[in-house]
Amino acid sequence: MHKKPLLSFFGIAFALMIVSCERLDEPDPWAGEPMNLNSFLAEDIPLAHGRFVSVTTTQNPFVVTLWFERPDQTVIAVRVNTSRGTIGESVISIPRR
């Protein structure tokens, strides 16, 4: 006996909720200040690693891999832990002919 008014009330409430919704803009991942890696590191990246080429992420959100090219065309990868501010040893060394 009270089902019809109750059902009408919830129907109107649901319709008002749907009408009042608005679409949110997608966040821009590139917006804002560029990341300054020096603010995370306790030490400088040695010039002996060579010319910086690229950076790749790892499964750990606090570790990135920096790729360098030495003057003899050898490619090396160095891991950087941004949470501790440390630079690891050369992880990968790929000699080129």
N, C-alpha and C positions, 0 to 999 in steps of 0.2 A: 503494500500500500504506500510506503514512503520511498519506494525504489525509483519511481519516475522523477520526482523532484530532486532527489539526491544525484541521480544519473545526469540530469540536466545541469545541475550546479557544477559537477566535476567536468562535464563537457565544456561549459562556458569558461571555467577556470583554465582548462587545458588550452583552449583556443586563445585566451588572453596571454598565456605564457608563450605560445608559439608566435603570436603577433609581436610581442614585445622583444623578442630575440633579435640581435643584430650580429652580423658577421664580423669577426675580428680579423684584422690585417695579419698577414704572415710576417713573423719577425725576420728582419734582414740580418743574416749571419755576418755580413761584412760591414755592418754599420758600427759606428763608434770609433774609438781610438785604436790605432794599430798596436799590436802587442809589442812591447819592448822586452826582448829576451834578457837584456842586461839587468833588468830589475829582478829577475828570478835567479841569476847566477851569482855565485860567490866568487867566481874566478873568470878571467877572460878566456875566450876561445883562442888557442895558440895559432899564430900565423903559419906554423910548420905544417898544419893540416892542409894548407893550400887554398885554392880559390873555392869559395862557397858556391855550391851548385843548386841544392834543393833541400827541402825538409819534408819528412814523412812522419805520420803519426804511428803509434803502436797501440796494442790493446790496452795498455796502462794509460789512463788519461794524463798522467803527470810525466810521461816519458816520450820524447820525440827523438827521431834519428836525423842527424844533420849529415848531408852528403857533401864531400869535398873532392876536388880534383887537384892532384899535385902537379908540379911542373913536368914530371916525367910521364904524365897522362894516367897515372895510377888513380883509381877511384877508391876512396875510403869512406866508411860510415862510422859516425861517432854518436853514441847515445847520450842524451842530456836529460837528467832528472830535474824537472823544474820545482818539485816540492822540496827537494834537499838542496838545490842549487849546485849540483855537481855535474862534472863532465866526465864521462867514462873513457876507457881506453878505446882504441880503434876496434870496432866490432868486426868489420868486413874490410878486407883489402883486396881489390881487384886489379891486378896488373894488366896493362894493355900493351900490345905490340904494335 
